């Protein structure tokens, strides 16, 4: 009997699509800073001190 010593995180990675240029990007669900699109520079998400406020289309939540 072995115990699972690795704790699971409560936050996930999220695949989003930029509303301006349609670029797909993976972001962290609890970011500490504003996230911009790597192609056009539009703001995709902003930090709220907890969960990220997403300003883009969510495509998939990754485990």
N, C-alpha and C positions, 0 to 999 in steps of 0.2 A: 504494500500500500504506500504509494507516494502521494504527497500533497502537492498541489499546484502552487508554486511559490511566486509565479509571475502574476501580478494583478492586471486585470483588464482595465483599460482606460474607458471613461464614460463619454469622451468626445470622439468624433469620427472625422474622416476626411470627406469632403464634398466636391463633386465635379459640377462646375457651373459653366454657363455659356454667357459671354459678354453680350449685352443687348445692342451694342453699337457695331462691333465688327464680327460677331458670331464665333470668336475664338473660344475654345474649350480649355478650361484650366482647373486644376485640383487645388483646393484650399483647405485649411484646417478649420474645424468647427468652432474652436475657441481661440481665435487669434488675438494677439496683444497689440496689433497695429492695423492700419488701413491697408487693404489689398487692392492693387490696381492691375488692370489687364496688361499683360506683357507685350501685346501688340499695339494697342491704341492709347493706353494710359487711363482709360475710364475707371472710376472707382467701382469695384465689384463688391466689397464688403468693408465694414467698419467695426472696430472694437467697441464693445459696450461695457466692458469690465467683467463679462461672463461669456455668454454665448454670443457669437458673431451675428451682426445684423447684415443679412445678405441682400444685395441690391441687384442681383443678376438672376437669371433663370437657373434653378436647381435641376440638374439632369439625373444625378445618381448620388446616393449616400453609400460610401465605401466602408467596409468593415475593417 
